[in-house]
């Protein structure tokens, strides 16, 4: 079955369950899924009920699509995402992005939990992604291209829409929220980085590091969507300072949970202004 046919099957299933026509898509990362609970008049669709959707296997990822209204705007939220390290291909990881586009989404807000490599950051900070480094070792667009989905060679020089980044800063200023900005280094995982790897990533321009987002943003730009990326800095991944305490996923989720109220207010403020 061709990719377009799979997208159409998933779209048909979802549109048969709701009359909402979302214009904003949200991908909610580790510990950040509770924002979906703020969506009003919500229709919840478990991923396992959507044709050709993978299933999320990671703690902190609920594994369902939530469609409704947030801050007065029609939205669709992925409450949990898929990762390359789960064993999915990058094409499977980004499949939902094309489904969101088929549902009518024009703008994608991708969030994640990330390790901070910039020494000016603190755990609990939020960072607007200005650009990314693809260190996953793969690209979701490798293989045959369907020109109806997007161009063979999409431009990534402004992968993260400048106007949306500016909007995020304006909303943060209005809310009195500390908002950093920087380059997100995407790696495959599932291991956390060695000290040498972190030092290397920082030296080549990374401000934060994580195991998601980059494939989804590539697919979103391929599909012609505007993109805003925001990272929750859950720990400081500074190679020279790696101590004897090992980092755990539970720690990452715990900091993301602590930051949740600030994060949710920021996203709702941004959605309201888009």
C-alpha distance (Angstrom), angle and dihedral (degrees) to the residues before:
residue distance angle dihedral
X1 . . .
X2 3.81 . .
X3 3.80 120.5 .
X4 3.80 91.7 -114.1
X5 3.79 91.0 54.8
X6 3.80 91.1 51.2
X7 3.82 90.1 49.7
X8 3.80 91.2 50.4
X9 3.82 91.8 49.8
X10 3.81 91.6 51.9
X11 3.82 92.0 44.7
X12 3.81 91.6 50.5
X13 3.81 92.0 52.2
X14 3.82 93.0 49.9
X15 3.81 97.7 43.2
X16 3.80 88.5 51.2
X17 3.80 89.2 63.2
X18 3.83 102.3 48.1
X19 3.79 141.6 29.5
X20 3.82 92.2 -149.8
X21 3.80 114.2 112.7
X22 3.82 103.7 -156.6
X23 3.79 120.4 -148.4
X24 3.83 97.0 178.7
X25 3.80 124.0 55.9
X26 3.80 122.8 -160.0
X27 3.81 126.6 -162.4
X28 3.80 107.6 -163.4
X29 3.80 116.4 -157.4
X30 3.81 136.1 -158.1
X31 3.81 112.4 -30.5
X32 3.81 91.4 -5.9
X33 3.79 100.4 90.4
X34 3.80 95.3 100.7
X35 3.79 89.8 83.9
X36 3.80 85.8 77.5
X37 3.81 87.9 65.2
X38 3.82 87.8 65.5
X39 3.80 91.7 62.1
X40 3.81 110.7 109.9
X41 3.81 126.2 -136.9
X42 3.78 85.7 10.4
X43 3.77 127.0 -170.8
X44 3.82 110.1 -158.2
X45 3.79 119.1 -154.6
X46 3.85 118.0 -175.9
X47 3.79 111.5 -135.8
X48 3.80 90.5 -124.0
X49 3.82 88.7 65.1
X50 3.82 94.1 54.5
X51 3.81 115.5 86.5
X52 3.83 113.9 -110.2
X53 3.83 94.3 0.8
X54 3.80 114.9 135.9
X55 3.82 118.3 -132.5
X56 3.81 122.9 -113.1
X57 3.82 113.4 -120.5
X58 3.82 101.2 179.7
X59 3.80 126.9 104.7
X60 3.82 110.2 -110.2
X61 3.82 92.5 32.3
X62 3.83 111.6 101.9
X63 3.80 95.0 -166.0
X64 3.78 103.7 -133.6
X65 3.79 142.9 108.3
X66 3.82 116.1 -122.4
X67 3.82 118.0 -162.4
X68 3.80 125.3 -174.3
X69 3.79 141.7 79.6
X70 3.82 127.1 -37.0
X71 3.80 121.7 179.9
X72 3.80 88.2 -13.9
X73 3.81 95.2 -54.2
X74 3.81 128.7 109.4
X75 3.81 106.6 -113.7
X76 3.77 142.6 169.8
X77 3.81 117.9 -151.3
X78 3.77 129.2 -162.8
X79 3.79 102.6 -143.4
X80 3.77 93.4 -158.2
X81 3.80 130.1 2.0
X82 3.79 139.1 -141.5
X83 3.78 125.8 -105.3
X84 3.79 135.6 -152.3
X85 3.82 89.0 -128.9
X86 3.81 91.8 61.0
X87 3.80 87.0 71.7
X88 3.79 96.8 -99.6
X89 3.77 119.8 131.6
X90 3.78 115.6 -114.1
X91 3.81 87.6 -110.4
X92 3.82 88.8 59.2
X93 3.81 91.4 45.2
X94 3.82 92.0 56.9
X95 3.81 98.8 37.5
X96 3.84 91.8 100.5
X97 3.82 90.8 56.5
X98 3.81 90.4 63.1
X99 3.81 89.9 46.2
X100 3.83 90.0 53.0
X101 3.82 88.7 51.9
X102 3.81 90.2 49.9
X103 3.83 89.4 52.1
X104 3.81 89.6 58.7
X105 3.81 102.5 -93.4
X106 3.82 113.7 156.1
X107 3.81 99.5 174.2
X108 3.80 129.3 42.0
X109 3.81 122.9 -157.6
X110 3.81 108.7 -165.1
X111 3.80 118.9 -169.1
X112 3.77 131.3 -175.1
X113 3.77 146.2 165.4
X114 3.80 111.5 -109.8
X115 3.77 142.4 174.8
X116 3.79 114.6 -112.2
X117 3.81 115.3 -125.7
X118 3.81 96.0 169.8
X119 3.83 106.5 91.8
X120 3.82 89.6 -143.5
X121 3.83 89.9 66.8
X122 3.79 127.4 89.9
X123 3.81 130.1 -157.7
X124 3.80 106.9 -90.7
X125 3.82 94.2 34.2
X126 3.79 119.3 130.2
X127 3.81 117.3 -136.1
X128 3.79 127.5 -160.0
X129 3.80 106.6 -141.0
X130 3.80 110.3 -125.5
X131 3.82 95.6 178.6
X132 3.78 140.7 -23.8
X133 3.79 143.7 -127.3
X134 3.81 114.5 -140.1
X135 3.80 106.1 -142.0
X136 3.81 94.5 151.5
X137 3.79 91.6 103.7
X138 3.80 92.0 -126.4
X139 3.79 144.1 64.4
X140 3.83 126.7 -143.8
X141 3.81 91.6 -137.5
X142 3.80 95.3 62.0
X143 3.80 108.3 118.9
X144 3.82 133.8 35.1
X145 3.82 114.6 -10.3
X146 3.81 124.5 -138.0
X147 3.81 105.1 -147.7
X148 3.80 89.8 -156.7
X149 3.81 89.6 63.4
X150 3.81 96.2 44.1
X151 3.82 145.7 -49.2
X152 3.80 123.8 -60.6
X153 3.82 91.4 -120.9
X154 3.83 109.3 31.0
X155 3.81 117.7 -166.6
X156 3.81 113.1 -115.3
X157 3.81 98.4 178.4
X158 3.82 89.4 110.6
X159 3.79 100.8 24.7
X160 3.82 91.5 155.5
X161 3.81 110.2 54.0
X162 3.85 109.4 -114.5
X163 3.82 94.1 -147.3
X164 3.82 91.0 54.8
X165 3.81 91.9 48.4
X166 3.80 89.4 52.2
X167 3.80 90.0 48.0
X168 3.81 90.7 52.6
X169 3.80 90.9 53.9
X170 3.81 92.1 47.9
X171 3.81 92.0 51.0
X172 3.82 91.3 46.0
X173 3.82 90.8 51.4
X174 3.80 90.0 50.5
X175 3.81 90.9 50.7
X176 3.79 94.2 43.1
X177 3.81 90.0 -120.0
X178 3.81 121.3 154.7
X179 3.81 104.8 -123.1
X180 3.78 123.5 -176.1
X181 3.79 126.6 -168.1
X182 3.76 133.1 -152.7
X183 3.80 152.2 118.4
X184 3.81 119.1 -56.0
X185 3.80 116.6 -143.3
X186 3.79 109.8 -151.3
X187 3.81 117.3 -154.0
X188 3.80 131.4 176.5
X189 3.82 99.4 -119.5
X190 2.96 145.6 158.2
X191 3.80 89.1 155.8
X192 3.77 118.5 67.0
X193 3.79 112.6 -118.0
X194 3.79 127.6 -84.3
X195 3.80 118.2 -120.2
X196 3.82 90.7 -107.2
X197 3.80 92.0 50.3
X198 3.80 92.0 51.1
X199 3.79 92.0 49.7
X200 3.83 89.6 49.3
X201 3.81 93.2 49.5
X202 3.79 92.3 49.0
X203 3.80 91.9 48.5
X204 3.80 91.8 53.7
X205 3.80 91.7 52.2
X206 3.80 109.0 -84.0
X207 3.81 119.7 144.9
X208 3.81 97.1 177.4
X209 3.79 134.9 14.9
X210 3.79 131.6 -148.6
X211 3.80 145.8 149.2
X212 3.81 102.3 -116.0
X213 3.82 145.2 36.2
X214 3.82 99.9 60.9
X215 3.85 96.2 84.3
X216 3.82 91.4 44.1
X217 3.80 92.5 50.2
X218 3.81 91.5 49.0
X219 3.82 89.3 52.8
X220 3.81 92.1 44.8
X221 3.79 91.9 53.5
X222 3.81 89.8 45.2
X223 3.82 87.2 55.0
X224 3.81 92.6 48.1
X225 3.81 97.7 -110.3
X226 3.79 124.5 149.1
X227 3.81 109.3 -120.1
X228 3.79 136.6 -150.9
X229 3.80 118.6 -178.9
X230 3.81 124.6 -166.2
X231 3.80 125.9 -179.0
X232 3.78 126.1 -159.7
X233 3.81 105.3 -143.9
X234 3.79 102.5 -137.2
X235 3.81 100.8 171.2
X236 3.77 140.8 2.8
X237 3.80 109.7 -101.4
X238 3.81 98.0 -169.7
X239 3.80 109.8 151.1
X240 3.79 97.8 -148.6
X241 3.82 90.8 52.0
X242 3.81 99.8 47.8
X243 3.80 103.1 133.8
X244 3.76 135.6 -169.2
X245 3.82 93.4 -83.2
X246 3.83 109.0 94.6
X247 3.81 117.9 -137.2
X248 3.80 115.9 -118.0
X249 3.80 133.9 -166.0
X250 3.81 87.9 -121.4
X251 3.82 89.8 61.2
X252 3.79 90.4 50.2
X253 3.81 92.4 51.4
X254 3.82 91.8 44.5
X255 3.83 93.2 56.4
X256 3.81 91.0 43.4
X257 3.81 88.6 52.8
X258 3.82 91.4 50.4
X259 3.80 90.6 51.2
X260 3.80 92.7 45.5
X261 3.85 100.1 100.9
X262 3.82 92.9 51.9
X263 3.79 92.0 43.5
X264 3.80 93.4 48.7
X265 3.80 93.3 49.6
X266 3.80 90.5 49.6
X267 3.80 94.3 50.1
X268 3.81 92.8 45.9
X269 3.81 89.8 49.9
X270 3.79 91.0 50.6
X271 3.82 93.3 46.8
X272 3.80 90.0 50.5
X273 3.80 91.4 54.2
X274 3.82 98.6 44.4
